[in-house]
């Protein structure tokens, strides 16, 4: 069985994993824990724990448990009060950290409970904050994932508020992988945080597996305005410290103009164009196909199509 390591966070990663779990693959998912917004941020500060939001979201996407349990874990309290806006999965993970003693064991137990096929690993077990290092002499560093996301144009480089130790198992998984994937998602706050650890970039330098990036379908206002596919790859390469993205998986199908006009006017989002010439100059292999779907008026990667293309690539490599 082919071994795949996926780095990411948020909705983009959840979508990709919901497709990959349908294929005979040994999938290890590595998830950042630097989020500081909403329920995650509140629990992080009140309980002095790493961010658990993306972990819980991804585990639900990979779950093989019955629908009632998955729905229960995904339930978010809507009534006013101390539990308002907290999903059950976040509260469960916070409790398991206390019971099991650390985030890694809490994650393992939750995976067992949800009957997950594959392995889910937090990038680190430490409470950590994302830092945006600003350019000017009088500028102050921007601390916290939410603040970083809102101030990307002022930031020259990302880092953490302290050097982190990654979960040891991640290194072994990278070494054994047949393919390493960076999922779609917020480029600066969900994907790049994985590459802020020298332990990760060193392991990637020594990895035999090719690196694949599943490119975003649309730009993200304030972060990737007017970015092309090669722009996304350039940013990733600048943090890979010696390695580069080998393959990019991108959408080449036309998205309904009515949907895109709505995206542009209401959210200032545009389609990410595939710029073949620059990608060729980078030495990046391009795999392009119709890999989007529209769900409730939202543009998403088609989980099954995207996963099928990845699985087919792995099979073609023998």
C-alpha positions in Angstrom: 0.0 0.0 0.0 1.3 3.4 -1.0 2.2 5.8 1.8 1.1 9.4 1.7 1.9 12.3 4.0 -0.4 15.3 3.9 0.3 18.7 5.4 -2.4 21.2 5.9 -5.3 22.6 7.9 -8.8 23.9 7.7 -11.5 23.2 5.1 -9.1 22.5 2.2 -7.4 19.7 4.0 -10.7 18.2 5.3 -12.1 18.1 1.7 -9.0 16.4 0.3 -8.9 13.8 3.1 -12.6 13.0 2.7 -11.6 11.8 -0.8 -8.3 10.1 0.0 -9.9 7.9 2.6 -11.9 6.2 -0.2 -8.8 4.7 -1.8 -6.4 2.0 -0.6 -3.7 4.4 0.7 -1.8 4.6 4.0 -2.4 8.3 4.8 -0.6 10.3 7.5 -2.0 13.7 8.1 0.0 16.4 9.9 -1.9 19.4 11.2 -0.8 22.8 12.5 -1.9 23.8 16.0 -1.3 27.6 15.9 -4.9 28.8 15.3 -6.1 31.4 17.8 -9.6 32.2 16.6 -13.2 31.4 17.7 -13.7 28.4 19.9 -10.1 27.2 19.4 -8.6 30.4 20.5 -10.8 30.6 23.6 -10.0 27.1 24.8 -6.3 27.6 24.0 -6.1 30.6 26.3 -8.4 29.5 29.0 -6.9 26.0 29.3 -3.4 26.7 28.2 -3.4 24.0 25.5 -2.4 23.8 21.8 -5.1 24.8 19.2 -7.4 21.8 18.7 -9.8 23.2 16.1 -8.2 22.0 12.9 -7.4 18.6 14.4 -11.0 18.0 15.3 -12.2 19.2 11.9 -9.9 16.9 10.0 -10.6 13.9 12.1 -14.3 14.2 11.3 -13.5 14.3 7.6 -11.6 11.0 8.0 -14.1 9.4 10.3 -15.4 5.9 9.6 -17.7 5.9 12.6 -21.5 5.9 12.4 -23.3 9.1 11.3 -24.8 9.9 14.7 -21.4 10.0 16.4 -19.9 12.1 13.6 -22.9 14.5 13.8 -22.5 14.7 17.6 -18.8 15.5 17.4 -19.6 18.2 14.8 -22.4 19.8 16.8 -21.7 23.4 17.7 -23.6 25.0 20.6 -25.7 27.9 19.3 -27.5 29.1 22.4 -26.0 32.0 24.4 -23.9 31.0 27.4 -20.5 29.7 28.3 -20.6 27.0 25.6 -21.8 29.3 22.8 -20.0 28.5 19.5 -18.0 25.6 20.9 -18.1 22.4 18.9 -18.3 19.2 20.9 -15.1 17.9 19.2 -13.1 20.8 20.6 -14.4 20.2 24.1 -13.8 16.5 23.8 -10.2 17.0 22.7 -9.6 19.5 25.5 -10.8 17.0 28.0 -8.7 14.2 26.5 -5.6 16.3 26.8 -6.2 16.4 30.6 -7.1 12.7 30.7 -4.4 11.3 28.5 -1.7 13.8 29.5 -0.8 15.3 26.1 -2.2 16.2 22.7 -0.7 13.3 20.8 -2.4 10.7 23.0 -5.6 12.6 23.0 -5.5 12.6 19.2 -4.8 8.9 19.0 -7.8 8.1 21.3 -10.1 10.4 19.2 -8.9 8.6 16.0 -9.8 5.3 17.6 -13.2 6.5 18.7 -14.0 7.8 15.3 -12.7 4.7 13.5 -10.2 6.6 11.4 -8.3 4.8 8.7 -4.9 6.3 8.7 -2.8 8.4 11.1 -3.4 12.0 12.3 -0.6 13.8 14.0 -0.4 17.3 15.4 2.7 19.2 14.2 3.7 19.8 17.8 2.3 19.3 21.2 3.3 22.8 22.3 1.1 25.8 22.6 2.4 28.0 19.9 1.6 31.3 18.2 2.2 32.3 14.6 4.3 35.5 14.2 4.5 37.8 11.2 7.9 39.5 11.1 7.5 43.0 9.6 9.9 44.8 7.4 10.3 48.4 8.7 12.5 49.4 11.7 9.6 50.9 13.6 7.2 48.0 12.8 6.3 45.6 15.5 5.9 41.9 14.9 2.4 40.7 14.4 1.4 37.9 16.7 -1.4 35.4 16.3 -2.8 33.6 13.3 -5.8 35.8 12.9 -3.8 39.0 13.0 -1.2 37.6 10.6 -4.0 36.7 8.2 -5.2 40.3 8.2 -1.7 41.8 7.7 0.1 39.6 5.2 1.1 42.6 3.0 3.1 44.0 5.9 4.9 40.8 6.6 8.3 39.8 5.2 8.6 36.4 6.9 6.6 34.0 9.1 7.9 32.3 12.2 6.7 31.0 15.6 7.0 32.8 19.0 9.5 30.1 20.0 11.4 27.2 18.5 9.2 24.1 18.5 9.8 20.4 18.7 7.7 18.4 16.3 6.1 15.1 17.1 9.0 12.6 16.5 6.8 10.2 14.5 6.5 12.8 11.7 10.1 12.4 10.7 9.7 8.7 10.2 6.5 9.1 8.2 8.2 11.6 5.9 11.2 9.3 5.3 8.9 6.3 4.4 6.5 8.3 2.2 5.8 7.6 -1.5 4.2 11.0 -1.9 4.2 14.2 0.2 1.2 16.6 -0.3 0.6 20.1 0.7 -3.1 20.6 0.6 -5.2 23.5 -0.6 -6.1 26.0 2.1 -5.0 29.3 3.5 -1.4 29.5 2.1 0.1 31.7 4.9 -1.8 30.4 7.9 -2.6 26.8 7.2 0.2 25.5 4.9 3.3 27.5 5.5 3.2 27.0 9.3 4.4 23.5 8.7 7.6 24.8 7.1 8.6 27.0 10.0 10.3 24.1 11.8 13.8 23.2 10.7 13.0 19.6 11.8 10.3 19.5 9.1 12.4 21.1 6.3 15.4 19.0 7.1 13.2 15.8 6.9 11.8 17.0 3.6 15.3 17.7 2.2 16.2 14.0 2.9 12.9 12.6 1.7 12.8 10.4 -1.4 9.2 11.1 -2.1 8.1 13.9 -4.5 6.4 17.0 -3.1 2.9 17.8 -4.5 0.9 20.9 -4.0 -2.9 20.8 -4.5 -3.4 24.4 -5.6 -6.2 26.6 -4.3 -9.1 27.2 -6.8 -9.6 30.9 -5.9 -7.5 33.6 -4.4 -7.8 34.7 -0.7 -8.4 38.4 -0.2 -5.6 40.1 1.7 -3.3 37.0 1.4 -3.1 35.9 -2.2 -4.8 38.6 -4.3 -4.0 38.2 -8.0 -1.8 35.1 -7.3 -1.3 32.6 -10.1 -0.5 28.9 -9.6 3.2 29.6 -9.9 3.0 32.4 -7.4 1.6 29.9 -4.8 4.5 27.5 -5.7 7.1 30.3 -5.4 5.9 31.1 -1.9 6.1 27.5 -0.9 9.5 27.1 -2.4 10.8 30.1 -0.5 10.1 28.3 2.8 11.2 24.8 1.7 14.9 25.6 2.4 16.6 23.6 -0.4 13.7 21.6 -1.9 11.1 22.7 -4.3 7.6 21.6 -5.2 7.8 18.8 -7.8 4.2 18.5 -8.9 1.3 20.9 -8.8 -2.3 19.7 -9.1 -4.5 22.5 -10.5 -8.0 23.1 -11.9 -8.2 23.9 -15.6 -12.0 23.8 -16.0 -14.0 27.0 -16.5 -16.1 27.9 -13.4 -19.6 29.2 -14.0 -19.4 32.9 -14.6 -22.4 33.7 -12.4 -20.8 32.0 -9.5 -17.5 33.8 -10.1 -19.1 37.2 -10.4 -20.8 36.5 -7.0 -17.4 35.6 -5.5 -15.8 38.7 -7.0 -18.4 41.2 -5.8 -19.2 39.7 -2.4 -15.8 38.3 -1.4 -13.3 39.8 -3.9 -12.1 36.4 -4.9 -10.8 35.4 -8.3 -10.0 32.1 -10.1 -6.3 31.1 -9.7 -5.0 30.9 -13.3 -2.6 28.2 -14.4 0.4 30.0 -15.9 2.2 27.2 -17.8 5.3 29.2 -18.9 6.3 30.2 -15.4 5.6 26.7 -14.0 7.7 25.2 -16.7 10.5 27.6 -15.9 10.3 26.6 -12.2 10.6 23.0 -13.3 7.3 22.1 -11.7 5.3 19.3 -13.3 1.7 20.3 -13.9 -1.3 18.0 -13.5 -4.4 19.8 -14.5 -8.0 18.7 -14.7 -11.6 19.5 -13.9 -11.3 19.1 -10.1 -13.9 21.6 -8.8 -17.5 21.3 -7.6 -20.1 23.8 -6.5 -21.8 23.0 -3.2 -24.5 25.4 -2.0 -23.1 28.1 -4.2 -19.5 27.6 -2.9 -16.6 26.6 -5.0 -14.8 23.5 -3.6 -12.4 20.9 -4.7 -14.3 17.8 -5.9 -13.0 15.5 -3.2 -13.4 12.3 -5.2 -11.9 13.6 -8.5 -9.0 15.2 -6.7 -8.2 12.0 -4.7 -8.6 9.8 -7.8 -6.0 11.9 -9.7 -3.6 11.6 -6.8 -4.2 7.8 -6.5 -3.7 7.4 -10.3 -0.5 9.4 -10.1 0.8 7.0 -7.4 -0.2 3.9 -9.4 1.5 5.2 -12.5 4.8 5.6 -10.5 4.7 1.9 -9.8 
